[in-house]
Amino acid sequence: MFKRKYIVATVLLSLVALFCFVPIPAYIETVGNAQNVEKYVSIDGRRDTRKGQFMLTYVGIGRATPALYVASYFDKYATRLPSSAVRGNSSTSEYNKVQHYYMDDALNQAKTVSLKLASKPVRQNFKGMVVMSLLDNSSFKGKLQVGDIVTGVDKKKFGKAANFMRYLQQKKNTVVSLHYRRGRTNHSTKGKLIHLPGTSKKGIGISFVQKSKVISPVKIKTDMDGIEGPSAGLMLTLQMYTQLSHEDLKKGRKIAGTGTMLSDGEIGDIGGIDKKVVAAANKKASIFFAPNNPLTRAEKKAGELNNYQEAKKAAKKIGTKMKIVPVKNVQEAISYLR
């Protein structure tokens, strides 16, 4: 009798453990948080002590278990996503690596743009292009891996990614020899150009971010404390600029926002902006910057919204008085704060 009870108890405990702790091929995305950027940034060893806050915003996202998946239906902000929608074909470790590289690039662009805006000397030393993903029909699939750094093509090196892409477009034959670094070892491999889907352009079928080093006599130190991804670029740039220029753009206000930062100061789109609006409103922000880039004709026809429109819709839904401000570049954000 005791043995039977023991077996039943063991089976029940195993089922509970499976239900609560074993991950399933899905992710739960929900409202995250808004953090004061000043705690992540120091310039020449000094932090910003002026009143007010620039706040980066992020979503909460994690692997689902059966228990978390069921519980998510009681969270009105939760979105249930298949693993493929989050990681694509990447493994968990590759996905985490990709997010780390995105943050590295966001920091480099924020440093470069803020230093230029403040008229400080700066240059980016281009190291190559970090492979983030490969198309299934890329002839380099199975040859390159996520995290490899492409350093050249056909024995040529380039000073920036745009020159690399231009070279591929102008190439007469389709055979490409890529030079890349994996860890500390240099390699070469050959493949063919393909027509990139949805465009008339040729390419090698990889997505990437630039690998570069920012060179400046001004020392900007950042410690992102586990925050990954590229979407903090805008708010990091604003924080760095206000410290570099000694211009008080905060004026005691709580200013939140999101958007990637490109090397020319343009602001790129991000995902999960509705949840980021909620996170900023929860922290009593008075301003929220949202990327306002135009939609394609096809996107408009499909009834899609751009980041700014999504943010406005979310703000209206929760009834916040926080001002949603559309921006296409960092200069627009600075001008608004002035």
C-alpha positions as CSV (number, residue, x, y, z in Angstrom):
1,M,0.0,0.0,0.0
2,F,2.8,2.4,1.0
3,K,4.7,1.6,-2.2
4,R,1.6,2.4,-4.3
5,K,1.1,5.7,-2.6
6,Y,4.8,6.5,-3.1
7,I,4.5,5.8,-6.8
8,V,1.4,8.0,-7.2
9,A,3.1,10.8,-5.3
10,T,6.2,10.6,-7.4
11,V,4.1,10.7,-10.6
12,L,2.1,13.7,-9.4
13,L,5.3,15.6,-8.4
14,S,6.8,14.8,-11.8
15,L,3.7,16.1,-13.6
16,V,3.7,19.3,-11.4
17,A,7.4,19.8,-12.2
18,L,6.8,19.4,-15.9
19,F,3.9,21.8,-15.8
20,C,5.8,24.5,-13.8
21,F,9.4,24.2,-14.9
22,V,9.9,22.5,-18.3
23,P,10.0,25.0,-21.1
24,I,7.9,24.7,-24.2
25,P,8.6,26.1,-27.7
26,A,7.0,29.5,-26.9
27,Y,7.8,32.8,-25.4
28,I,5.7,35.2,-23.3
29,E,6.2,38.9,-23.9
30,T,4.7,41.4,-21.5
31,V,5.3,44.9,-19.9
32,G,8.9,45.3,-18.7
33,N,10.3,48.3,-17.0
34,A,11.7,51.8,-17.5
35,Q,15.2,52.5,-16.2
36,N,17.1,55.7,-15.5
37,V,19.9,55.7,-18.1
38,E,22.2,57.9,-16.0
39,K,23.1,54.9,-13.8
40,Y,24.6,53.1,-16.9
41,V,26.7,56.0,-18.3
42,S,29.8,57.8,-17.0
43,I,31.9,60.3,-19.0
44,D,35.5,60.8,-18.1
45,G,34.6,59.1,-14.8
46,R,31.7,61.3,-13.9
47,R,28.0,60.6,-13.8
48,D,25.0,62.9,-14.4
49,T,23.6,64.3,-11.2
50,R,21.1,66.8,-12.5
51,K,17.4,66.4,-11.7
52,G,15.2,64.5,-14.1
53,Q,15.7,61.3,-16.0
54,F,16.2,59.8,-19.4
55,M,14.6,56.4,-19.3
56,L,15.2,53.4,-21.5
57,T,12.2,51.1,-21.8
58,Y,12.2,47.4,-22.4
59,V,9.7,44.5,-22.6
60,G,9.7,41.5,-20.4
61,I,10.2,38.4,-22.4
62,G,11.1,34.8,-21.4
63,R,10.6,31.2,-22.3
64,A,7.2,29.8,-21.5
65,T,6.4,26.8,-19.4
66,P,2.9,25.3,-19.5
67,A,2.2,27.1,-16.2
68,L,3.4,30.4,-17.4
69,Y,1.6,30.0,-20.7
70,V,-1.7,29.4,-18.9
71,A,-1.0,32.3,-16.5
72,S,-0.4,34.7,-19.4
73,Y,-4.1,34.6,-20.2
74,F,-4.7,36.5,-17.0
75,D,-2.2,39.3,-18.0
76,K,-4.0,41.7,-20.4
77,Y,-0.6,42.9,-21.8
78,A,0.9,39.5,-22.5
79,T,1.6,38.3,-26.0
80,R,2.3,34.6,-26.6
81,L,4.8,34.0,-29.4
82,P,6.2,30.8,-31.0
83,S,9.9,30.4,-30.5
84,S,10.4,30.8,-34.3
85,A,9.0,34.4,-34.1
86,V,11.5,35.3,-31.4
87,R,14.7,33.3,-32.3
88,G,14.1,32.3,-35.9
89,N,16.2,29.2,-36.5
90,S,18.7,30.2,-33.8
91,S,19.4,28.3,-30.7
92,T,18.9,30.0,-27.3
93,S,22.6,30.6,-27.0
94,E,22.8,32.0,-30.5
95,Y,19.8,34.3,-29.7
96,N,21.4,35.6,-26.5
97,K,24.6,36.2,-28.4
98,V,22.7,38.1,-31.1
99,Q,21.1,40.4,-28.5
100,H,24.5,41.1,-26.9
101,Y,25.9,42.1,-30.3
102,Y,22.9,44.4,-30.9
103,M,23.6,46.1,-27.6
104,D,27.3,46.5,-28.5
105,D,26.4,48.2,-31.8
106,A,23.7,50.4,-30.0
107,L,26.4,51.6,-27.6
108,N,28.9,52.3,-30.4
109,Q,26.4,54.3,-32.4
110,A,25.2,56.2,-29.4
111,K,28.8,57.2,-28.5
112,T,29.6,58.2,-32.0
113,V,26.5,60.3,-32.6
114,S,26.6,62.0,-29.2
115,L,30.2,62.9,-29.6
116,K,29.6,64.3,-33.1
117,L,26.6,66.3,-31.9
118,A,28.7,67.8,-29.0
119,S,31.6,68.6,-31.5
120,K,34.0,66.2,-29.8
121,P,36.7,64.4,-31.8
122,V,35.6,60.8,-32.7
123,R,36.0,58.1,-35.3
124,Q,34.8,54.6,-35.7
125,N,37.4,51.9,-36.5
126,F,35.5,49.4,-38.6
127,K,36.4,45.8,-37.6
128,G,33.9,43.9,-39.8
129,M,30.4,42.7,-39.8
130,V,29.0,40.3,-37.2
131,V,26.8,37.6,-38.7
132,M,23.3,37.7,-36.9
133,S,21.4,35.3,-39.2
134,L,21.5,33.6,-42.6
135,L,18.7,33.0,-45.1
136,D,17.9,29.4,-45.8
137,N,18.9,29.8,-49.5
138,S,22.2,31.6,-48.7
139,S,25.1,29.6,-50.1
140,F,26.9,30.4,-46.9
141,K,24.4,28.6,-44.8
142,G,26.3,25.9,-42.9
143,K,29.6,27.7,-43.6
144,L,29.1,30.8,-41.5
145,Q,27.8,30.8,-38.0
146,V,26.0,33.4,-35.8
147,G,28.8,35.5,-34.2
148,D,31.3,35.1,-37.0
149,I,32.9,38.4,-38.1
150,V,33.2,39.0,-41.8
151,T,36.4,41.0,-42.3
152,G,36.6,41.1,-46.1
153,V,35.5,39.8,-49.5
154,D,37.6,38.7,-52.5
155,K,40.8,39.7,-50.6
156,K,39.5,43.3,-50.2
157,K,38.9,45.1,-46.9
158,F,36.4,48.0,-46.4
159,G,36.2,51.0,-44.1
160,K,32.5,50.5,-43.5
161,A,29.6,48.1,-44.2
162,A,28.1,50.3,-46.9
163,N,31.2,50.0,-49.0
164,F,31.0,46.2,-48.6
165,M,27.4,46.1,-49.8
166,R,28.2,48.4,-52.7
167,Y,31.0,46.1,-53.8
168,L,28.6,43.2,-53.9
169,Q,26.0,45.1,-55.9
170,Q,28.6,46.1,-58.6
171,K,30.2,42.6,-58.8
172,K,30.1,41.1,-62.3
173,N,30.4,37.4,-61.5
174,T,28.4,35.6,-58.8
175,V,31.3,33.8,-57.0
176,V,32.3,35.4,-53.7
177,S,35.2,34.6,-51.4
178,L,34.5,35.7,-47.8
179,H,37.1,36.2,-45.2
180,Y,35.9,35.9,-41.6
181,R,37.1,35.5,-38.0
182,R,35.6,32.9,-35.6
183,G,36.9,33.4,-32.1
184,R,40.6,34.1,-32.6
185,T,41.0,32.2,-35.9
186,N,40.8,33.6,-39.4
187,H,39.1,31.6,-42.1
188,S,38.0,31.9,-45.8
189,T,35.1,30.3,-47.6
190,K,33.4,30.6,-51.0
191,G,29.8,30.9,-52.1
192,K,27.5,32.6,-54.6
193,L,25.5,35.8,-54.7
194,I,21.7,35.4,-54.5
195,H,18.8,37.7,-55.2
196,L,17.6,39.0,-51.9
197,P,13.9,38.3,-51.4
198,G,11.5,41.3,-51.9
199,T,14.2,43.4,-53.6
200,S,16.1,43.7,-56.9
201,K,19.4,43.6,-55.1
202,K,22.1,41.0,-54.9
203,G,23.7,39.8,-51.7
204,I,25.1,36.9,-49.7
205,G,21.9,36.3,-47.6
206,I,23.1,37.4,-44.2
207,S,21.9,39.9,-41.7
208,F,24.6,41.7,-39.6
209,V,25.6,44.5,-37.4
210,Q,28.8,46.4,-37.7
211,K,31.7,45.5,-35.4
212,S,33.6,48.6,-34.6
213,K,35.6,50.4,-32.0
214,V,34.9,54.1,-31.1
215,I,38.1,56.1,-30.9
216,S,37.9,59.4,-28.9
217,P,40.0,61.2,-26.2
218,V,36.7,61.5,-24.3
219,K,36.1,58.3,-22.4
220,I,32.5,57.1,-22.3
221,K,32.0,54.1,-20.0
222,T,28.8,52.1,-20.1
223,D,27.7,49.2,-18.0
224,M,24.3,47.9,-19.2
225,D,23.8,45.5,-16.3
226,G,22.3,42.6,-18.4
227,I,20.1,44.8,-20.7
228,E,20.5,43.5,-24.3
229,G,19.2,44.5,-27.7
230,P,19.4,47.7,-29.8
231,S,16.3,49.6,-28.7
232,A,18.0,51.7,-26.0
233,G,20.0,53.6,-28.7
234,L,18.1,56.8,-28.7
235,M,17.9,57.3,-24.9
236,L,21.6,56.4,-24.5
237,T,22.5,59.0,-27.1
238,L,20.4,61.7,-25.4
239,Q,22.0,60.9,-22.0
240,M,25.5,61.0,-23.4
241,Y,24.9,64.2,-25.4
242,T,23.5,66.1,-22.4
243,Q,26.6,65.2,-20.4
244,L,29.0,65.9,-23.2
245,S,27.5,69.3,-24.1
246,H,26.7,70.3,-20.5
247,E,23.3,71.3,-21.8
248,D,20.4,70.4,-19.4
249,L,17.9,68.8,-21.7
250,K,16.1,67.0,-18.8
251,K,15.1,70.2,-16.9
252,G,13.8,68.0,-14.1
253,R,11.5,65.9,-16.3
254,K,11.1,62.2,-16.6
255,I,11.7,61.5,-20.3
256,A,11.2,58.0,-21.7
257,G,11.5,56.6,-25.2
258,T,12.8,53.9,-27.5
259,G,14.4,53.4,-30.9
260,T,17.6,52.2,-32.4
261,M,20.4,54.7,-33.2
262,L,22.0,54.7,-36.7
263,S,25.4,56.2,-37.3
264,D,23.8,59.2,-39.2
265,G,21.5,60.1,-36.3
266,E,18.4,58.4,-37.8
267,I,16.2,56.5,-35.4
268,G,15.2,52.9,-36.3
269,D,12.0,51.0,-35.5
270,I,11.6,48.6,-32.6
271,G,9.2,45.9,-31.5
272,G,6.9,45.8,-28.4
273,I,6.3,49.6,-28.3
274,D,2.8,49.3,-26.8
275,K,4.3,47.5,-23.8
276,K,7.1,50.1,-23.5
277,V,4.5,52.9,-23.4
278,V,2.8,51.1,-20.4
279,A,6.2,50.7,-18.7
280,A,7.0,54.4,-19.1
281,A,3.6,55.4,-17.9
282,N,4.0,53.2,-14.8
283,K,7.2,55.2,-14.0
284,K,5.3,58.5,-14.3
285,A,7.2,59.7,-17.5
286,S,5.8,62.9,-18.9
287,I,7.3,62.4,-22.4
288,F,7.8,59.3,-24.6
289,F,9.8,59.5,-27.8
290,A,8.6,57.0,-30.5
291,P,10.2,56.4,-34.0
292,N,8.0,57.8,-36.7
293,N,9.3,56.2,-39.9
294,P,7.0,56.0,-43.0
295,L,5.3,52.7,-43.9
296,T,5.6,51.1,-47.3
297,R,2.6,51.1,-49.6
298,A,2.1,47.4,-48.9
299,E,2.2,48.0,-45.1
300,K,-0.4,50.7,-45.4
301,K,-2.6,48.6,-47.5
302,A,-2.4,45.8,-44.9
303,G,-3.5,48.2,-42.2
304,E,-0.3,48.2,-40.3
305,L,0.8,51.0,-37.9
306,N,4.2,52.5,-37.5
307,N,5.9,52.8,-34.1
308,Y,4.5,56.2,-33.4
309,Q,0.9,55.2,-34.3
310,E,1.2,52.1,-32.2
311,A,2.5,54.2,-29.2
312,K,-0.4,56.7,-29.6
313,K,-2.9,53.9,-29.7
314,A,-1.4,52.3,-26.6
315,A,-1.3,55.6,-24.7
316,K,-5.0,56.3,-25.5
317,K,-6.0,52.8,-24.4
318,I,-4.4,53.2,-20.9
319,G,-5.6,56.8,-20.5
320,T,-2.1,58.3,-19.8
321,K,-1.4,62.0,-20.0
322,M,2.2,61.2,-21.1
323,K,3.0,63.1,-24.3
324,I,3.8,60.7,-27.2
325,V,6.4,62.6,-29.4
326,P,7.2,61.4,-33.0
327,V,10.8,61.5,-34.0
328,K,12.8,60.4,-37.1
329,N,16.2,61.5,-35.9
330,V,18.0,62.4,-32.7
331,Q,18.1,66.1,-33.6
332,E,14.3,66.2,-33.6
333,A,14.3,64.8,-30.0
334,I,16.9,67.4,-28.9
335,S,15.0,70.3,-30.5
336,Y,11.7,69.2,-28.8
337,L,13.4,69.0,-25.4
338,R,14.9,72.5,-25.9
